[in-house]
């Protein structure tokens, strides 16, 4: 009997019974959008409890069941079909997994399925694709788990290649760093073992090719944070950072001494193994940079539950949900967006605004500039900026949200030039985008009740000229007054506005 489509459930949940950690996410479904309400997780290290006969120990089962008792409080009231529970490599390997699964299902009240490595890869890619920007070109997604590592090459929402290798940070810890000692020789053994595993898929990965590399696991996130804390990156993983970390852990010599920023205490024991695996991946695939995605397997399970397989830019969906939640006037937003982009087309060369991200950012800002009105009219630009910066916006990086929030903040009254200047060389471009957004908003101050004329814009370094048809401004004193006041505001940031 088929399950009821998950889209009909107001709440859905995904549970990932991983080899290192158990994780659960509880989400609300609203207008086809997923909003995470709760995230729970625990380092169960199920893989560490598998012996040479591939039997899961009673101690490991007990750790897992203790964790699932906490999860059960959230799943108990959810109906059949609203919860999906997936087991990964440790349960794929354990010969006595049925004994654990039976007890887990009794606790949770929902079925547990053990998924293949390639199905795990598909779900990981689905979670990543819905959590980062829908950029053109191919991406390589890597997820280092406790017992296996998944590799996916995909484009937009479609995985093109899915592979799963038998190497993980828990299993390699058991094999090479069991007593907590870190030596160059042991590290070299772990690295070499990973390179041997990778040999089977290196050719296929290279044949497909990719434009960006993304990591989707706690191990990769921790390594990126440790590299950032050392001043060698901004949260991404890079070869220089990996080399520095390797020297650092050799110098410390024991996992108990890995008191480094970005590495939580419960991750120290498995950190050297994870680092060796990731270095092997970087070398085998000749990766220069790997960013991190918060979305991974469990988010993919949620989207799979919801049946989201069609192609879409997650950022557009995110902004549509934000606009709906805060009752944005969609017709006005569309008018402002169209005018802002038309203005950009006229001044892009003069103001050095020809990059794709300039157009995207201006478009996004035009869409959401009025979200703060749902809070209060007084200083609604500040309310809107706060909402944009601090909301969960899938697909947007923290940097995206900060820039977008500043454009929303500056769309009326003072332009926050000092804050925009913190973006360095891009600061002046953000100021110019803000000016174009303000122009489009003033141009449509009447909100579509009046037919507006065609105008011509001219710009140079510190000047913007707006040319209306002869006699139009004199016949429309409100617009004339709006732009006269705007000229005063722009003087404060050293931009001369001429309107005629």
N, C-alpha and C positions, 0 to 999 in steps of 0.2 A: 504494500500500500504506500503510495508516494506521500512524502511529507508535505504539509501545507507550506506554500512559499513563504520564506522568512520575511518578505516584505510586508506581510500582514501582521507581523508581531511588532508591538511598540518597543520591546526590549529584546535584544539578542546578545548572546555571549559566545566567546571562543576560548577554549582551553588548550594550551600547548604543553603536552607532557614531554618535555625535552630531555636530552641526555644529561644536561648540566642543570637546567632550571625548569621549574613548572611555572607557567604564566597563565593569567586569565585576564581577559578584557570584557567588560560589560558595556554595551553601547545602546543608545537610543536611535531608533529609525524615524526619520521625519522627512516627508516629501522625497523619499528615496535617498536621503543623506544620512550618513553615519556620524553620530557624535559620541565620543568616548566619555563614559560616566565614571568608570572605575578601572584601575589597573592594579592587579595583585601579582606578586611573584615571590618565589623562594628558591634558593640554591639547594635543590634536593640531591644533585649529583648521582642520579640513578645509574649512570654508566660505571661509576666507581664501585658499584655493588655487584657487578657481573664477574663471575669467576672464570677459570680456564675451561670449565665445562659449559660455559655460556648459561649459567644459572644465576638468576637474580636473587641476592641474599634477602633473608627476612628483615635484616636491619635496613636495607635500602628500600624495601617495600614499605616498611613502617614509616620512614621519612617521607615517602611520597604520599602515603595515606593521611599522615598528619597534616600535610599541606592541603590535601583535597578536602579535608573536613572544613577548613576555613572557606574554601571556594564554594562548598556545598550550601553555605548560608545564603549565597547570592543566587545559586542556580535552582534551589529547591522549589521556588514558586514559578519558575519559567516553564511554559508548556513544551510538549514534545515538538521537536523541529526548530525550536528557538535557540538551542545550544548545540554546538559542534565541538567534540573533543577529539583531538588527534594526538597519537603517539608517534614518536620519531625513532631515531636510530637505536637507542637502548632497548626499546620494546621490539624493534625489528630483530635485534640480535638475541634477546633473552628467550631461551627455549621454554621457560616456565611463565611466559608473559600472561597466559590465560588466567593463571591464579591471581595475578595482580589486577588484571583487567576486570575480572569478576567482582573483586572487592571494591574496586574504584567505581564501577557502575552502580553497586549497591549504595555507596555513599552519595554519589552525584545525582542518581536518578535519571541519567541520560547515557546513551551508548557511547563507548569508546572505540574509535577506529585507529588501527595502526596503518599509517600511510607509507607508501614507497618513497624512496629517495627522490625520484623524479617528480612524484606528486607533491612532495614537500617543496621541491624547487619551484614548481608551478605556482604554488600558493605564496611562497616567499616573493616571487616576482610580482604577483598580483598585489600583495601588500605594499611593496616598494613603489610600484607604478601609481598607486592611488595616494601615495604620501609625498611624492616629489613632483617637481615641475615636469610637464609633458613636453620635453625638449625633443627636437628632431634628431635623427641619427640613432645609432645603436648604443646600448649600454651593457656593460658587464656587471652583473650583480653577484656578490660573493657573501655567503653566510657561514661563518665558522661556528659550528655547534659543539656540543660536548662530545659527540661520537662520530659525527660526519660533517663534511663541508660541502655545501651546495654551490653550484656555478650555473648561472643563467645568462645567456645573451639574448636580449630582446629589443624590440623597437616599439615605442609607445606602450600599449597594453598587451602586446603579443610576444610571448616567449618564443624564440626561434631555436634555441638549443638549451637543453636541461641536463645537467650532470650532477651526480652525487658521489663523493669519494669517501672511503673509510679512513678518515683522519679527523680528529677532534681534540679540543683542548683538555677534556677530561681523560679520554683514552690515552693520549700522548703523555699526559702528566703521570698516569699510572705506569706507563712504560718507561719513561725517561727521567722523571723528576719525583718519584714516589716518596723519597725521604726529604724532599724540600731543598736539596742541595743543587745549586746552579753552577755548572762548570762549562767552559768552552767545549769540552769533549762531548758532554751530554747534549748540549744545545746543538752541536754539529750532527749528532745522531738523529735528533728530532727533525732538524732541517733536511737532512739527506733523505729520511723516510718520507717526508712530505714531497720532496722533489721527485722521488720514485713514483709516488701515487699520481702526481700531476702528469707524468710522462704519457699516460694513457689518453689524456684529453687535450694536451697542449696543441697538437696539430689542428684539432677541430676548432678550438677556441681561436687560434690565429687565422684559420680559414674564414671564419665568420667576420672577425674584426669588430671593433667597437670604438666609439668616440669618447665615452666617459666610463669610469669605474666607480661603483657604489658598493659600500659595505653595509650589511644589514644585521649585524649581531653585536651583542654586548662586548665581546672581545675586541672587535674593530673599533667600537666607540671608545672603549677604555684606552686603547693604544693611541687613538687620535687625541684624546684629552690629555694624556701624559705628554705627548709631543707638543701640544699647545702650551701646557704649563712650562715646558722647557724653552718656550719662545721660538720654536722651530716650525710653527704652523698655526692655523686658525681653526683647528678641530679636525682637519683632514689628515690622512696618513700619507707620508712621503718618504722616499728612500733615505734622505738625510736624518729624518726623525727616527726611522727604524734602526739605522746604524748607531745613533746616539743612545737609544734605549737598550740596544744589545750590549754596548760597552758598559752602560750603567748597571744592568742586572748582573753582569760578570763581576763588576767591582763589588757589588753588595753580597753576592755569593749564596744567599739563602732567601727563600720565599718570604719568610717572616720579616725580613728587613726591607721588603719592597714597599716602603711607606712613601709612595710617590703620589703627587697630585693627579687625580683622575682615576686612580686605581683603588677601588673600594677594598676594604679588608677581606671580604668574602671572595674576592676575585684573585687575590695574590697567589694562591697555590697553583692556579691554572694559567697564570699570566705568561710564564716563560714558554710553555708549550704553544699557547696561542700566538705569541710573538714569532716563534720559529716557523709555524705554519704560514703566518701572514708574510713573513720575509720570503719564504719559498714561493708563495703565490706571486709576489711582486717580481721576483727574479725570473720565474718561469714565463710570466706573461708580459714582462718588461713594462710594468705599470709605473707611471710617473706621479700619479696622484689618485687617491681614493677618498671620496667624500662619504658621509654616513647618512643613512636613512633611518628614521625612527620606526617607520612601518616595516614589518617583516611578516613572519609566518602567521601570527595570530590575527593581524590586520587583514591579511589575505584570506584567512578563513572567514572573517566577518563579511568581506566583500563577496566571497564565494557564496555564502549563505544568502546574501541579498540578491545574488544573480547579476552582479555588475560585471559584464564582460564587454560591453560596447565601448567603442573608442570615444574618449572625451578628455579634455584638459581638466585635470582635477582642480586647477586653480579657478577656472571659469565656474565649475560647479560649486566650489567653495564660496566664491563671491556672490553667486546667485542665492545661495542659502543665507548668507549674511544679509543681503539686501531684503530678502523676504522676511527674515527674522525681525529686522528693524524697520519694516514697512516703508522702504524707500519708494519714492515716486519714480516708477520705472520709465515713464515717458520723458520726464525731465532729465533723468540720468542719461538716457539714450541721446537726447538733444545735445546735452553738454559734451558727451563723449564724442559725438560726430563733429561738433564744432572745434573741440580741442585738437582732434587728430587732423582736421583740415588746416588748422592754424599751424600745427607742427610741420605739415608738409610744406608750408610756405617759408618757414624760417629754419628748417632743419640744417641746411648747409651753412647759413650765416652763424647759427648758434651752436654748431658742432653737436647736433642731436640726431645723428643718423643711425645710431645703433638700435638693434631690435628691442633691447630692454628699455630704451627711452620711450618707445611707442607703447610697449606693454605697461610700463609703470603709469604713464599718463592715462591710458585707457582704464586701468584699474582704479586710479584715483577719481576719475570722472564718475565711474559707476557708484562708488561708495562714499562720495564726499558728504552726503547728507545723512549717513547712518546715525549721527549724534542727535538728530532732531527727535528721535524716538525717546531720548532721555529728557531733554529740555531744549527750548529754543535759545535760551540765554547761554552764550558761549558753546553752542552746539558743535563748532569746529573742534574744540578741545575734547568734548565728550567723544566725538567720532574718532579722533586720533587715539584716544585711550583704548577704545574698543578694537580698533584695527591692530594696535600694537600688542595688546594683551589677550586677544581671543585665540583659540586654537584654530588655525587656518591651514588645513591640509594642503600640501603642495607649495606652500610659501616658506622660504627660509626665514630665520630671525632677521637677517639683513633686509630681505624683501619687505617684511612687515614694518621694520623701523623706517625705511625710506617712504613707504606708502603712507604710514601714519603721519610723517612730517609734511607730506603734500596735503593730506587732509587737514592737518593743523593749520597750514598756511594758506588755505584756499580763500580766507577772508581775513580782514584786519591785518595784523602784523605778520610778515613772513619771517619764520624763525631762522634767519640767516646764520646765526652762530651755530645752531644745531646742525644745519645742513652743511656748514663748513667742516664739521667733524668727519665728513666723508672724503676729505682731502681733495684731490684733483677733480673728483666727480661732484663736489659740492656746488660749484657754479652751474653745472648742468642741471642739478636738482632745483636750484633757484629758478632757472629759466623754464623748466617744466612747470613749476609752481605758477609762474607768471602766465603761461599759456592756459593753465587750468582756470585761473582767476578771470582771464579774458573771456573764456567760453561761458563761465557762469554769469558774468555781467551781461554778456551778449544776450543770454536767454533769461534775464531777470523777469521778463514779463510772462515766462512759463508757457510759451506756445500759443498764447491768445492773440498774438500779433505776427503778421508775416514779416520776417526779418530780411534785410537786404544782403547782397553779396558785399563782402569787404575784402580789402587787400592789406596784407601785413608785410612790413619791411623791417629788418633787424640788422644791427651791427653790434659791436662789442658791448656797449652800455646803453643802447637805444632801441626802442620799439616804436614803430609808426603804424597807426591803424587808419586806413583811408575808407571812409564811408562815401556813398554816392552824394553828389552835390545836393545840399539842402535838406538831406534826411535828418541829420542831427538836430537842426533848428526846429524841425517839425516834431521831434521826439525828445522833449526836454528831460524826461526821466533818465533815458539812456545817456544823454549829454552830461547830466549831473553825476551819474554813476562813474563815468570815465574821468571826469574832472577830479572826483574824490580819489579814484584809483591812482591817478598821476601823483597825488600827494603821498599815498602809501608807498609807491615804488621809488620815490625820491629817497626814502629812508634806507633803501638798499642800493642806492646809487644807480638806478636805472631810470632813464629819461623816457617818459611816455608822451608821445604826441598823437593827438586824435584830431582828424579833420575830414 
